């Protein structure tokens, strides 16, 4: 019987070693004080598992220290909580007890001694290390793990009661391994902000005596439009091939721009004069403004509008 037990134990140990080799947990260090559920150390679990190196006895409660760790999990996750290295080979160390609390701080399950199933602990004293295997989680939310020494039992809400068991192994270092947790769902990336469109001033038929110069949509020829400079807009940097002009500003009516700029409104700044196909502008009889859109050669969009008056075609 002993030989068969040893054989089975060796096989289980080999299986554990292989599993650990292919799925090592991410390791973090305990941060005190984490002695209540409200002050539990939040663990970010990546790849399904996390390893915490911690100590009972280094917090503000001294020999009555208790450690809490919280993590996000999904309904249906099947988690394993494993304390390793609490009890040492020479019988020293800390004899742990653990519990996992649901998001409403009620005990889901607790354990004192893992026994022979806790293969990551030192035999035989390590059998006193705590171990909870393959525990399904009922709801999605924040779960909390509590770790204390075996003279205590956990109560709903995270309080402690007496286990009725006296031990000298009340404080010491240990490793907590949590596995089987789904990676958190990453939120969809925020949509890219809409590009900032610079507003510019334009003048339709510059030099006209009319504030709203007349436009006959049926006429042939072109409509001159001046793109006027201001301290934040230099029309010499316009990508002229991007220009559109007309009823909505999206009409592909561009013909050409003069290569040389000149001051068209008397403010001493260089302006750009461009021409657009009259019949391609799509102006409607009720339109009172023409709209232009375009891009700068160095990047950035702009738009503007100028007054006009649509007049009917002359009767033949």
FENCORDA-V255965 format. One record per backbone hydrogen bond with DSSP energy under -0.5 kcal/mol. NH is the residue of the N-H (numbers start at 0). CO is the residue of the C=O. If there is no record, write none. Layout:
BEGIN
[[NH CO] [NH CO]]
END
This chain:
BEGIN
[[4 0] [5 1] [6 2] [7 3] [8 4] [9 5] [10 6] [11 7] [12 8] [13 9] [14 10] [15 11] [16 12] [17 13] [18 14] [19 15] [20 16] [21 17] [22 18] [25 48] [27 50] [29 52] [39 36] [40 67] [42 69] [44 42] [45 43] [45 48] [48 45] [49 177] [50 25] [51 175] [52 27] [53 51] [53 173] [55 171] [56 54] [57 54] [61 58] [63 60] [64 61] [66 146] [67 33] [68 144] [69 40] [70 142] [72 140] [75 136] [76 73] [77 179] [78 76] [78 134] [79 178] [80 131] [81 176] [82 129] [83 81] [83 174] [87 91] [90 87] [93 85] [94 168] [95 93] [96 147] [97 110] [98 145] [99 108] [100 143] [101 105] [104 101] [107 99] [108 99] [110 97] [113 128] [114 126] [116 113] [117 114] [118 116] [120 117] [125 121] [126 123] [127 124] [128 125] [131 80] [134 78] [135 133] [136 76] [140 72] [142 70] [142 140] [143 100] [144 68] [145 98] [146 66] [147 96] [149 94] [151 148] [152 160] [154 158] [156 104] [157 154] [158 155] [160 152] [162 150] [163 150] [169 167] [171 55] [173 53] [174 83] [175 51] [176 81] [176 174] [177 49] [177 175] [178 79] [179 47] [180 47] [197 195] [197 300] [199 302] [200 227] [201 304] [202 225] [204 223] [205 202] [207 204] [212 210] [214 308] [216 214] [218 215] [222 275] [223 221] [224 273] [225 202] [226 224] [226 271] [227 200] [227 225] [229 232] [232 229] [234 232] [236 233] [237 234] [238 294] [239 237] [241 238] [242 239] [243 292] [244 250] [245 290] [246 280] [252 250] [254 274] [255 274] [257 272] [261 270] [263 261] [270 261] [271 226] [273 224] [273 271] [274 255] [275 222] [276 252] [277 220] [279 276] [280 277] [286 283] [289 305] [290 245] [291 303] [292 243] [293 301] [294 238] [295 299] [296 236] [298 295] [300 195] [301 293] [302 197] [303 291] [304 199] [305 289] [307 287] [308 212] [309 286] [310 214]]
END
